[in-house]
């Protein structure tokens, strides 16, 4: 019974947030169980282009370090803000969310969060270069998506690729669609007014 509730809660998480958070947890578990090493995951242009280890384009975004306080803290923030964005600003625009996510700017709606995460990295003795890169990319995305298009003479420079829209967004209903008479709601058997009382 508890399993069904947990599964229902898990499946209730928006698709991109669920997939990304799950991938991060599974990647970290694989490293913790020594099925993978961090050296197989990190971003290395030389290995990507010369040795064709293209998985490194993705896996470097899935590993947040070994299990510990820093990992759990990052997972909580990732899950919370990713879900908040997917259910809020990007509701019904999954392809736009994936494109923004690929662009790397998912931290831009919580203006102080990147600075807080950078502060924690500094306190824990980790390098802050990645945090600074994330802040820079977030600001670039925010400027190109929200600021520049609203300026006089500005235009939208970041356009979500159509293949992402085709994969992630539900198609809009055609306003000119005219269903066959047998497909119309009022003609379906059993779709009569449920509030009508049968004659006695």
GROMACS elastic network, one bead per residue, 0.5 to 0.9 nm:
[ bonds ]
;  ai    aj funct       b0    kb
    1     4     6  0.52535   500
    1     5     6  0.65750   500
    1     6     6  0.88021   500
    2     5     6  0.51090   500
    2     6     6  0.61733   500
    2     7     6  0.85603   500
    3     6     6  0.50433   500
    3     7     6  0.60198   500
    3     8     6  0.84367   500
    4     7     6  0.50719   500
    4     8     6  0.59908   500
    4     9     6  0.85077   500
    5     8     6  0.50401   500
    5     9     6  0.60947   500
    5    10     6  0.85438   500
    6     9     6  0.50648   500
    6    10     6  0.60856   500
    6    11     6  0.85743   500
    7    10     6  0.50191   500
    7    11     6  0.60961   500
    7    12     6  0.84591   500
    8    11     6  0.51583   500
    8    12     6  0.60765   500
    9    13     6  0.68154   500
   10    13     6  0.55948   500
   10    14     6  0.89939   500
   10    18     6  0.74688   500
   11    14     6  0.76933   500
   11    15     6  0.81041   500
   11    18     6  0.78403   500
   12    15     6  0.84554   500
   12    18     6  0.87907   500
   13    16     6  0.85412   500
   13    17     6  0.68069   500
   13    18     6  0.56968   500
   13    83     6  0.73741   500
   14    17     6  0.55671   500
   14    18     6  0.59697   500
   14    19     6  0.85833   500
   14    83     6  0.66231   500
   14    86     6  0.68159   500
   14    87     6  0.72340   500
   15    18     6  0.51320   500
   15    19     6  0.60467   500
   15    20     6  0.85426   500
   15    86     6  0.87559   500
   15    94     6  0.86607   500
   16    19     6  0.51409   500
   16    20     6  0.60038   500
   16    21     6  0.83787   500
   16    82     6  0.83118   500
   16    83     6  0.84136   500
   16    86     6  0.77235   500
   16    94     6  0.78253   500
   16    97     6  0.83018   500
   16    98     6  0.73808   500
   17    20     6  0.53121   500
   17    21     6  0.59216   500
   17    22     6  0.82803   500
   17    78     6  0.84611   500
   17    79     6  0.65627   500
   17    80     6  0.89555   500
   17    82     6  0.57737   500
   17    83     6  0.57141   500
   17    86     6  0.73935   500
   18    21     6  0.54079   500
   18    22     6  0.59315   500
   18    23     6  0.84323   500
   18    79     6  0.81940   500
   18    83     6  0.84642   500
   19    22     6  0.52510   500
   19    23     6  0.60441   500
   19    24     6  0.86507   500
   20    23     6  0.50960   500
   20    24     6  0.61987   500
   20    25     6  0.86998   500
   20    62     6  0.77435   500
   20    79     6  0.87213   500
   21    24     6  0.51321   500
   21    25     6  0.62492   500
   21    26     6  0.86128   500
   21    62     6  0.84357   500
   21    75     6  0.72821   500
   21    78     6  0.74592   500
   21    79     6  0.64408   500
   22    25     6  0.51778   500
   22    26     6  0.60474   500
   22    27     6  0.84437   500
   23    26     6  0.51575   500
   23    27     6  0.59632   500
   23    28     6  0.85117   500
   23    62     6  0.64015   500
   23    63     6  0.89107   500
   24    27     6  0.51926   500
   24    28     6  0.61719   500
   24    29     6  0.85536   500
   24    59     6  0.87913   500
   24    61     6  0.79300   500
   24    63     6  0.59484   500
   24    64     6  0.74843   500
   24    75     6  0.81875   500
   25    28     6  0.51920   500
   25    29     6  0.60735   500
   25    30     6  0.85968   500
   25    62     6  0.79650   500
   25    63     6  0.81650   500
   25    75     6  0.82295   500
   26    30     6  0.60629   500
   26    31     6  0.86401   500
   26    62     6  0.87017   500
   27    30     6  0.50830   500
   27    31     6  0.63467   500
   27    32     6  0.86087   500
   27    36     6  0.81953   500
   27    59     6  0.80325   500
   27    62     6  0.63043   500
   27    63     6  0.61373   500
   27    64     6  0.89840   500
   28    31     6  0.51272   500
   28    32     6  0.60565   500
   28    33     6  0.85521   500
   28    36     6  0.89638   500
   28    62     6  0.77345   500
   28    63     6  0.58127   500
   28    64     6  0.72055   500
   28    65     6  0.71036   500
   28    66     6  0.65847   500
   28    67     6  0.71709   500
   28    71     6  0.88545   500
   29    33     6  0.60173   500
   29    34     6  0.83939   500
   29    35     6  0.85777   500
   29    66     6  0.86058   500
   29    67     6  0.81161   500
   30    33     6  0.51525   500
   30    34     6  0.60933   500
   30    35     6  0.50890   500
   30    36     6  0.56906   500
   30    37     6  0.82370   500
   31    35     6  0.58171   500
   31    37     6  0.54509   500
   31    38     6  0.68174   500
   31    63     6  0.86026   500
   31    65     6  0.88867   500
   31    66     6  0.75370   500
   32    35     6  0.76665   500
   32    36     6  0.80827   500
   32    37     6  0.85224   500
   32    66     6  0.66229   500
   32    67     6  0.72053   500
   33    36     6  0.77407   500
   34    37     6  0.63883   500
   36    39     6  0.82315   500
   36    40     6  0.67018   500
   36    41     6  0.81211   500
   37    40     6  0.55033   500
   37    41     6  0.71201   500
   38    41     6  0.51473   500
   38    42     6  0.62825   500
   38    60     6  0.87907   500
   38    63     6  0.77586   500
   38    65     6  0.82307   500
   39    42     6  0.58113   500
   40    43     6  0.89516   500
   40    56     6  0.76519   500
   40    59     6  0.85427   500
   41    44     6  0.89052   500
   41    55     6  0.77487   500
   41    56     6  0.55623   500
   41    57     6  0.87600   500
   41    58     6  0.83536   500
   41    59     6  0.51736   500
   41    60     6  0.54085   500
   41    61     6  0.87913   500
   41    62     6  0.84095   500
   41    63     6  0.75440   500
   42    56     6  0.60984   500
   42    57     6  0.85039   500
   42    59     6  0.69035   500
   42    61     6  0.85693   500
   42    63     6  0.84111   500
   43    47     6  0.83919   500
   43    48     6  0.79181   500
   43    56     6  0.53628   500
   43    57     6  0.64599   500
   43    58     6  0.85253   500
   43    59     6  0.79089   500
   43    60     6  0.55988   500
   43    61     6  0.88858   500
   44    47     6  0.54644   500
   44    48     6  0.61710   500
   44    49     6  0.87567   500
   44    53     6  0.89453   500
   44    56     6  0.71952   500
   44    57     6  0.86112   500
   45    49     6  0.59957   500
   45    50     6  0.80557   500
   45    56     6  0.86833   500
   45    57     6  0.88626   500
   46    49     6  0.55490   500
   46    50     6  0.56060   500
   46    51     6  0.73547   500
   46    52     6  0.88834   500
   47    50     6  0.54064   500
   47    52     6  0.64480   500
   47    53     6  0.58436   500
   47    54     6  0.82274   500
   47    56     6  0.84470   500
   48    51     6  0.58120   500
   48    54     6  0.51535   500
   48    55     6  0.79454   500
   48    56     6  0.66969   500
   48    57     6  0.76434   500
   49    52     6  0.51781   500
   49    53     6  0.72331   500
   49    54     6  0.76192   500
   50    53     6  0.80770   500
   51    54     6  0.85077   500
   52    55     6  0.85958   500
   53    56     6  0.61770   500
   53    57     6  0.83851   500
   54    57     6  0.57134   500
   54    58     6  0.79165   500
   55    58     6  0.55620   500
   55    59     6  0.60757   500
   55    60     6  0.86249   500
   56    59     6  0.50511   500
   56    60     6  0.58907   500
   56    61     6  0.87369   500
   57    60     6  0.65238   500
   57    61     6  0.79638   500
   58    61     6  0.57428   500
   58    62     6  0.70542   500
   59    62     6  0.50314   500
   59    63     6  0.67459   500
   60    63     6  0.59875   500
   60    64     6  0.85708   500
   61    64     6  0.77665   500
   63    66     6  0.82185   500
   64    67     6  0.85613   500
   64    70     6  0.81465   500
   64    71     6  0.58661   500
   64    74     6  0.74344   500
   64    75     6  0.84023   500
   65    68     6  0.82230   500
   65    70     6  0.78361   500
   65    71     6  0.62356   500
   66    70     6  0.84397   500
   66    71     6  0.67193   500
   67    70     6  0.77285   500
   67    71     6  0.56483   500
   67    72     6  0.73652   500
   68    71     6  0.53489   500
   68    72     6  0.63869   500
   68    73     6  0.86031   500
   69    72     6  0.53319   500
   69    73     6  0.60327   500
   69    74     6  0.85671   500
   70    73     6  0.51241   500
   70    74     6  0.61259   500
   70    75     6  0.86040   500
   70   120     6  0.80480   500
   70   121     6  0.80385   500
   70   124     6  0.79811   500
   71    74     6  0.51899   500
   71    75     6  0.61464   500
   71    76     6  0.86804   500
   72    75     6  0.50018   500
   72    76     6  0.61245   500
   72    77     6  0.86388   500
   73    76     6  0.52896   500
   73    77     6  0.63912   500
   73    78     6  0.85558   500
   73   117     6  0.89377   500
   74    77     6  0.52440   500
   74    78     6  0.59085   500
   74    79     6  0.84895   500
   74   117     6  0.79587   500
   75    79     6  0.59280   500
   75    80     6  0.83536   500
   76    79     6  0.52997   500
   76    80     6  0.60102   500
   76    81     6  0.85051   500
   77    80     6  0.51821   500
   77    81     6  0.59378   500
   77    82     6  0.80032   500
   77   113     6  0.85057   500
   78    81     6  0.56308   500
   78    82     6  0.56853   500
   78    83     6  0.82078   500
   78   107     6  0.87598   500
   79    82     6  0.52949   500
   79    83     6  0.59090   500
   79    84     6  0.83669   500
   80    83     6  0.53849   500
   80    84     6  0.60771   500
   80    85     6  0.86898   500
   81    85     6  0.60565   500
   81    86     6  0.84646   500
   81   106     6  0.80959   500
   81   107     6  0.75418   500
   81   109     6  0.84469   500
   81   110     6  0.78218   500
   82    85     6  0.52555   500
   82    86     6  0.61311   500
   82    87     6  0.85883   500
   82   106     6  0.70963   500
   82   107     6  0.83367   500
   83    86     6  0.50563   500
   83    87     6  0.59662   500
   83    88     6  0.81349   500
   84    87     6  0.53561   500
   84    88     6  0.56892   500
   84    89     6  0.79035   500
   84    90     6  0.89924   500
   85    88     6  0.50060   500
   85    89     6  0.53081   500
   85    90     6  0.59804   500
   85    91     6  0.78657   500
   85    97     6  0.80777   500
   85   106     6  0.79817   500
   85   109     6  0.79502   500
   86    89     6  0.65123   500
   86    91     6  0.57125   500
   86    92     6  0.84171   500
   86    93     6  0.82264   500
   86    94     6  0.73150   500
   86    97     6  0.67591   500
   87    90     6  0.62723   500
   87    92     6  0.82050   500
   88    91     6  0.53512   500
   89    93     6  0.85788   500
   89    97     6  0.87773   500
   90    93     6  0.50287   500
   90    94     6  0.64652   500
   90    95     6  0.88516   500
   90    96     6  0.70496   500
   90    97     6  0.58844   500
   91    94     6  0.70451   500
   91    97     6  0.87370   500
   92    95     6  0.87332   500
   92   169     6  0.71251   500
   92   170     6  0.80458   500
   93    96     6  0.53640   500
   93    97     6  0.63629   500
   93    98     6  0.88333   500
   93   165     6  0.82537   500
   93   168     6  0.79382   500
   93   169     6  0.62000   500
   93   170     6  0.87122   500
   94    98     6  0.61635   500
   94    99     6  0.85480   500
   94   164     6  0.86129   500
   94   165     6  0.77423   500
   94   168     6  0.55174   500
   94   169     6  0.57703   500
   94   170     6  0.88737   500
   95    98     6  0.50805   500
   95    99     6  0.61102   500
   95   100     6  0.85373   500
   95   160     6  0.71434   500
   95   161     6  0.84226   500
   95   162     6  0.86975   500
   95   163     6  0.87218   500
   95   164     6  0.51382   500
   95   166     6  0.79182   500
   95   167     6  0.73431   500
   95   169     6  0.57628   500
   96    99     6  0.50221   500
   96   100     6  0.60543   500
   96   101     6  0.83593   500
   96   159     6  0.85951   500
   96   160     6  0.58721   500
   96   161     6  0.87353   500
   96   164     6  0.78107   500
   96   165     6  0.73584   500
   96   168     6  0.86828   500
   96   169     6  0.86459   500
   97   100     6  0.50781   500
   97   101     6  0.59069   500
   97   102     6  0.84687   500
   97   106     6  0.85243   500
   98   102     6  0.59826   500
   98   103     6  0.84081   500
   98   160     6  0.88344   500
   98   164     6  0.76348   500
   98   168     6  0.82885   500
   99   102     6  0.50163   500
   99   103     6  0.60643   500
   99   104     6  0.85670   500
   99   159     6  0.86793   500
   99   160     6  0.59379   500
   99   161     6  0.77327   500
   99   164     6  0.73922   500
  100   104     6  0.63173   500
  100   105     6  0.60795   500
  100   106     6  0.66875   500
  100   141     6  0.77131   500
  100   160     6  0.82482   500
  101   104     6  0.50093   500
  101   105     6  0.60865   500
  101   106     6  0.56130   500
  102   105     6  0.78879   500
  102   106     6  0.88142   500
  103   106     6  0.83546   500
  103   137     6  0.78049   500
  103   138     6  0.86120   500
  103   141     6  0.73309   500
  104   107     6  0.82344   500
  104   134     6  0.71841   500
  104   137     6  0.62881   500
  104   138     6  0.66696   500
  104   141     6  0.78902   500
  105   108     6  0.58793   500
  105   109     6  0.89329   500
  105   134     6  0.71571   500
  105   135     6  0.80579   500
  105   136     6  0.87663   500
  105   137     6  0.58093   500
  105   139     6  0.74936   500
  105   140     6  0.80143   500
  105   141     6  0.58246   500
  105   142     6  0.75121   500
  106   109     6  0.73749   500
  106   138     6  0.68444   500
  106   141     6  0.89831   500
  107   110     6  0.60396   500
  107   111     6  0.75629   500
  107   113     6  0.71121   500
  107   114     6  0.65997   500
  107   134     6  0.78728   500
  107   135     6  0.77945   500
  107   138     6  0.62951   500
  108   111     6  0.58998   500
  108   112     6  0.87912   500
  108   113     6  0.84164   500
  108   114     6  0.80778   500
  108   135     6  0.78416   500
  108   137     6  0.89323   500
  108   138     6  0.51479   500
  108   139     6  0.67738   500
  108   141     6  0.80753   500
  108   142     6  0.66595   500
  109   112     6  0.89061   500
  109   113     6  0.87676   500
  109   138     6  0.89194   500
  109   142     6  0.86368   500
  110   113     6  0.54438   500
  110   114     6  0.77410   500
  111   114     6  0.70634   500
  111   115     6  0.80622   500
  112   115     6  0.53194   500
  112   116     6  0.62125   500
  112   117     6  0.87386   500
  113   117     6  0.61194   500
  113   118     6  0.84768   500
  114   117     6  0.51087   500
  114   118     6  0.60728   500
  114   119     6  0.85508   500
  114   131     6  0.68140   500
  114   132     6  0.82803   500
  114   134     6  0.75235   500
  114   135     6  0.61984   500
  115   119     6  0.61017   500
  115   120     6  0.86617   500
  115   131     6  0.79290   500
  115   132     6  0.85968   500
  115   135     6  0.79157   500
  116   120     6  0.62805   500
  116   121     6  0.86272   500
  117   120     6  0.50726   500
  117   121     6  0.61793   500
  117   122     6  0.85908   500
  117   131     6  0.72822   500
  118   122     6  0.61662   500
  118   123     6  0.86203   500
  118   127     6  0.87787   500
  118   128     6  0.59378   500
  118   129     6  0.88722   500
  118   130     6  0.86601   500
  118   131     6  0.54649   500
  118   132     6  0.74990   500
  119   122     6  0.50220   500
  119   123     6  0.61440   500
  119   124     6  0.85673   500
  119   128     6  0.83148   500
  120   124     6  0.60100   500
  120   125     6  0.84770   500
  120   126     6  0.84632   500
  121   124     6  0.51395   500
  121   125     6  0.61760   500
  121   127     6  0.66407   500
  121   128     6  0.62205   500
  121   131     6  0.81401   500
  122   125     6  0.51415   500
  122   126     6  0.56940   500
  122   127     6  0.68162   500
  122   128     6  0.64072   500
  123   126     6  0.75841   500
  125   128     6  0.88998   500
  127   130     6  0.71626   500
  127   131     6  0.81809   500
  128   131     6  0.51259   500
  128   132     6  0.61866   500
  128   133     6  0.86457   500
  129   132     6  0.51144   500
  129   133     6  0.61830   500
  129   134     6  0.86320   500
  130   133     6  0.50420   500
  130   134     6  0.61625   500
  130   135     6  0.86480   500
  131   134     6  0.50451   500
  131   135     6  0.62268   500
  131   136     6  0.86572   500
  132   135     6  0.50510   500
  132   136     6  0.61821   500
  132   137     6  0.86404   500
  133   136     6  0.50670   500
  133   137     6  0.61263   500
  133   138     6  0.84756   500
  134   137     6  0.51715   500
  134   138     6  0.59915   500
  134   139     6  0.85485   500
  135   138     6  0.51036   500
  135   139     6  0.61851   500
  135   140     6  0.86550   500
  136   139     6  0.52028   500
  136   140     6  0.62257   500
  136   141     6  0.86703   500
  137   140     6  0.50609   500
  137   141     6  0.61239   500
  137   142     6  0.85307   500
  138   141     6  0.51785   500
  138   142     6  0.60869   500
  138   143     6  0.85699   500
  139   142     6  0.50533   500
  139   143     6  0.60518   500
  139   144     6  0.85543   500
  140   143     6  0.51794   500
  140   144     6  0.61290   500
  140   145     6  0.84535   500
  141   144     6  0.52210   500
  141   145     6  0.58624   500
  141   146     6  0.81632   500
  141   158     6  0.83221   500
  142   145     6  0.52221   500
  142   146     6  0.55505   500
  142   147     6  0.68477   500
  142   148     6  0.88989   500
  143   146     6  0.56081   500
  143   148     6  0.58411   500
  143   149     6  0.85490   500
  144   147     6  0.62502   500
  144   148     6  0.54528   500
  144   149     6  0.70587   500
  144   155     6  0.88497   500
  144   156     6  0.70077   500
  144   157     6  0.63565   500
  144   158     6  0.66024   500
  145   148     6  0.68890   500
  145   149     6  0.67673   500
  145   156     6  0.65543   500
  145   157     6  0.73584   500
  145   158     6  0.63881   500
  145   159     6  0.89527   500
  146   149     6  0.62350   500
  146   150     6  0.68225   500
  146   156     6  0.84573   500
  147   150     6  0.55573   500
  147   151     6  0.67085   500
  147   154     6  0.86913   500
  148   151     6  0.53064   500
  148   152     6  0.85019   500
  148   153     6  0.87381   500
  148   154     6  0.53846   500
  148   155     6  0.66537   500
  148   156     6  0.72438   500
  148   157     6  0.84510   500
  149   152     6  0.80719   500
  149   153     6  0.79613   500
  149   157     6  0.76908   500
  150   153     6  0.83122   500
  150   154     6  0.61526   500
  150   155     6  0.73576   500
  150   156     6  0.85605   500
  151   155     6  0.79281   500
  152   155     6  0.86955   500
  154   157     6  0.88014   500
  156   159     6  0.69941   500
  159   162     6  0.86307   500
  160   163     6  0.85164   500
  160   164     6  0.69621   500
  160   165     6  0.72103   500
  161   164     6  0.55758   500
  161   165     6  0.67706   500
  161   166     6  0.89406   500
  162   166     6  0.60919   500
  162   167     6  0.86247   500
  163   167     6  0.61652   500
  163   168     6  0.86105   500
  164   167     6  0.51132   500
  164   168     6  0.59505   500
  164   169     6  0.77842   500
  165   168     6  0.53796   500
  165   169     6  0.51178   500
  165   170     6  0.81762   500
  165   171     6  0.87798   500
  166   169     6  0.60466   500
  166   170     6  0.77419   500
  166   171     6  0.77828   500
  167   170     6  0.82981   500
  169   172     6  0.86940   500
  171   174     6  0.88062   500
  172   175     6  0.88395   500
  173   176     6  0.87631   500
  173   177     6  0.79833   500
  174   177     6  0.54103   500
  175   178     6  0.84256   500
  178   181     6  0.88684   500
  178   184     6  0.89792   500
  179   182     6  0.80049   500
  179   183     6  0.58870   500
  179   184     6  0.61793   500
  180   183     6  0.52545   500
  180   184     6  0.66059   500
  181   184     6  0.54327   500
  181   185     6  0.89065   500
  181   187     6  0.71261   500
  182   185     6  0.83030   500
  182   186     6  0.89738   500
  182   187     6  0.60824   500
  182   188     6  0.69207   500
  183   186     6  0.86233   500
  183   187     6  0.71173   500
  183   188     6  0.70104   500
  184   187     6  0.55432   500
  184   188     6  0.67391   500
  185   188     6  0.55017   500
  185   189     6  0.88903   500
  185   191     6  0.70505   500
  186   189     6  0.83607   500
  186   191     6  0.68729   500
  186   192     6  0.73586   500
  187   191     6  0.77918   500
  187   192     6  0.86547   500
  188   191     6  0.57167   500
  188   192     6  0.79684   500
  189   192     6  0.70839   500
  190   193     6  0.86341   500
  190   194     6  0.87642   500
  191   194     6  0.76305   500
  192   195     6  0.87775   500
  192   196     6  0.84651   500
  193   196     6  0.58121   500
  194   197     6  0.80104   500
  197   200     6  0.85967   500
